[in-house]
Amino acid sequence: MAASPYITDVTDASFDSEVITRSRQAPVLVDFWAAWCGPCQSLMPLLAKLAEEYQGRFFLAKVNSDEQQTLATRFGVRSLPTVKLFKNGAEIAEFVGAQPERTIRALLDQHIARPSDTLLQSALDQEAAGQTDTALAQLRAIHASDPANDRVTIHLGRLLLEQGLVEEGENILTGISAAAQSDPGLAQLLARLEFVRMAANAPPLPILEQTIVAHPTDMQARLWLGARYLLTGYYEPALEQWLAIVRADRKFGNDIGRRALLSAFALLGGKGELVHKYRNLLAIAIN
């Protein structure tokens, strides 16, 4: 393992150059181990095999925790083996204990660039330039050639939903791997899908606005209007409709006003002035 160009032993003195700096070119997997640790001995050959197989798409850095206690302390290592993944100079993921190969592969594949990522960026550039049809065709082709690339799947699903191709978008998103379930972009996409479904049978926005003026207690109209507003990009008016449902009738739709607000917060990234404002208003409404 020591002779491999993709594997290195790391000390306190070399950590910043071998891990932090190198991770700006390719991800670095750091294995904190010890000679007395049985699971470490079974995990290390697996990590070495993967490092050789991936041929420099990631590097493996081994840290003997008994000899490099300063590093173990610096990174809060309390149990062995502990494996941390660094990318662009920062720690982005970790696991503790020996893991099966499929789990480690899923972690690596989530963060390692694939050949299809270059094509993905080209498609996203086309979308940004307003060439939506071209971008969609490219994304479909990229996904067909590399269906395991979750980044491609998420962007294709997003664009399909935005274009109103809901059934195809839903089918595409079923291919998301378990490793990508924590991706914030996926959480936002699934929240958007929820509102697309909500608005599927809703009347046009002007009719819904007229309905609310004439019948302000029509909770279904408010629910639909909120979904229409949100999908049009009118976020605060959407939140206002669902907050009005919470204030008027928590039982309507099994508290769907509150659930719609929470999904909208996820779609908006879970932070920001608007989310903070309506989280507070929701808390006041339900207490």
N, C-alpha and C positions, 0 to 999 in steps of 0.2 A: 504493500500500500504506500510505503514511504517514497517509492520511486515514481509513483504516478504524478503526472503534471496537474491532475485535477484534485489531488489530496495533499494536505500538508498538516504537520503538527504546529500548533500555535502556542506561543508564550505570551506573557504579559507585555513583553517588549515588542513583539511582532503583531499583536492583535489588530491594532489600528490599521496597519498597512495590509495585512493579509485578509482581514475581514471587512472593516469599515470602508477602506478605499477600494478594495477589489469588488465589493458589492455594488459599486456604481457602474461596473461593466457587466456583471452577471451575479445572480443571487449566490449567497454563500450560506451553506448549512453548517452550523457549528454544533459539534457533538461533544458535550461535557461527559467524561467517562472516568472510570478508575479501574485499576487492575483487579481489585477484589470484587468488583460488581459483575455478577453473573449475567444479568440482562444486557449489560454493556457489551459483553463479549459476543453475545448472539446478535446484537444490533449492528455492531461495527462492520462485519463483513457484508451485510445487506446494504448499508450506506455506501460502502466502497464499491460494491457491484453497480449500484445506481449511478455513482459518480463516473465510473468508466463508461457505462452505457450512454449517459447523456452527453459525453464528449465535450465538456467545457460549457454546457448550457447552465450548469451550476458547479460550484466548487465545494469541496468538503474540507472543513477545518476541524481538527481534533484537539481538544483541550483536556489534558490530564488534570483532573480537578484536585488531586492530592498534591501535585507539583505546582499547580497554578491556582492557589487558593485565593489570590487577589482577584483573578478573573471570575472565579466562582462567586465570590462575594459581590463583585461589581454588578453581576447580572442576576443576582438573587437566586442562585442555584441551590435548592434545598434537597433535591432527590436526584438519584442517578439511575439510568441516563436521562439527561435533559438535553433536548435538541432545539436549537433556535435558528430561525431563518432570517437572514439579513438581506435587504435590498435597498439600493440607493442610499446607503449609509445608515439605515435604521433597522431595528428589529421589527419584523412584521408578523411573525407567527412562531409558535413553539409547540412541542409536545413533550410529555414526560413518560418515561417507561418505554420498553420495547413495543413497537407497533408493527402490524402486518405490512407487507410490501405495498398492497393496494392503497392503504391509508397514506403512506409516505409519498407514493406516486401522485395521489390526488392533491396533496399539499403542494408538491413541486409544480405540477402542471398548472395549478391555479396562478402561479406567480412567474413561471418561466416563459419567456417569449417563444412563440411558435412561428414557423414560416408563414402561417396564415394571418398572423398579426400585422405583417406589413401590408397584406392585401386589405385587411380590415381598415387600417388607417386610410388607405386610398379611397375606400368606400365612404368612410366618414367625411373625408375631404369633399367628395362629390355631394354628399348631403348638405354640408355646410355651404357649398356654392349654389345650393338651390336645385341641384340635379337629383331630385328625390327618386324618380323612376330608375335612373341609372344606378344610384346607390342601392336601391332595393334589389335590383337584378344582380348586382355584384355580391351583396350579402347572401342572397340565396345560393349563388354559385360557391361562395367560400364555405358556407355551412355544409353544402353537399359534399365538398372535398375534405372538410375537417369538422365533422359533427361533434367531436369531443372538445372543441375550443369553446368554453363557456362564455368567453368575452364576445365571440361572434354570435352565439346563440342569444345572449341578452340584447345585443344591439339589433339583431334581426327581429326578435320578438317585439322590441320597443317600436321599431319603425312600422311593422305590420299593424300593431294596435293603433298607432297614430294615423295610419292610412285607412283605418276602418276594417281591416282584414282580421277580424277578431278570432274567428275559428282557426285560421292558419296560425295566427300568433299564439293562441293557447296550445295548439299542437306542438309548435316549435319549443315552447317553454317547458314542456314535459321532459325534454332531453337535458335539462340542467342537472349537473352532477350534485351529489350531496356536499361536496367540498365548496361549492359556490353558493350554498344556501345563505351564508352570512354576508354575501356581497351586498353593500348598501344600494347599489344600482338595481339589484334584483328586487329588493324590498320596495323600492319606489315603483318599479315596473309592475309588480303584483298589485300594489295599491291602485295604480292607474287602471289595471285590468278590472279591478273591482268596480270602479266608477264607470268604465265602459259598459260592463254588464248592467249596472244600475240604470244607465241612460238608454239601454237598448230599445225599450218600448215606450220611451218618454215622448210626449208631444214636443214640437219645436219650442225653442226658448221664448220667443215673443208670446206664444199662447200660454206658456207656464207663467210668465210674468203677469199677464192679464188675469189669469186664474187666481194668483195670490192676492192681487189688488181686490178682486171681487169676493174671494173666499179665503181670508187670511188664516183660517183654522184648518185648511186642507193640507194635512201633513204629507200625504203622498205627493202632492204637487210641489211642496217645499223640498222633499227628498229628491225628486227628479230635477227640480230647478237647480239645486246645489250641484248635482252631478253635471248638468249642462254647463253651468258656470265654470266649474273646475276644469272640465275638458276643453273649454274655450280659453282658459288662462286667467279667468277672473276669480282669483283664489279667495280674497276676503269676502266678496258677496256669497261665494259658496259656503264658506265657514259660517256666515251669518244665518243662512237658511237652516243648517243643521243645528246650530246653537239654539235657534228658535224652536226646533222640534224638541230638543232636550228640555228647554224651559217649559214647554207646553204639555208634553206627554211622553214621559220616560217609557211607558208601556208600548207605545207605537212601534211596530216592527221589531219587538224584542230589544228596545233601547237602540234602535238603528241610528238615531241622531248622534248619540255618543260614539258609536262604532265608526260611523262615517267620519267624524272629526278625527278620531285616532288614526284612521287610514290616511286621511288627508295630511296629518302631521308627518306620517312616514313618507308620503310622496314628496313632501316639501323638505325632506332631509332631516326632520326631527329637531331642527334648530332655526334660529333667526327670529327677528322681531315679531313677525306675524304669528309664528308658531307659539312663541312665548306669550303673546297677548291672549291668544285664544285658549291656550292651556289654562291660564289663570281664569278666564271667563268660564270655561268648562268646570273648573274646580269649584267656583262660586255657585254655578248652576246646580251642581249635583250634591252640594252640601247644605 
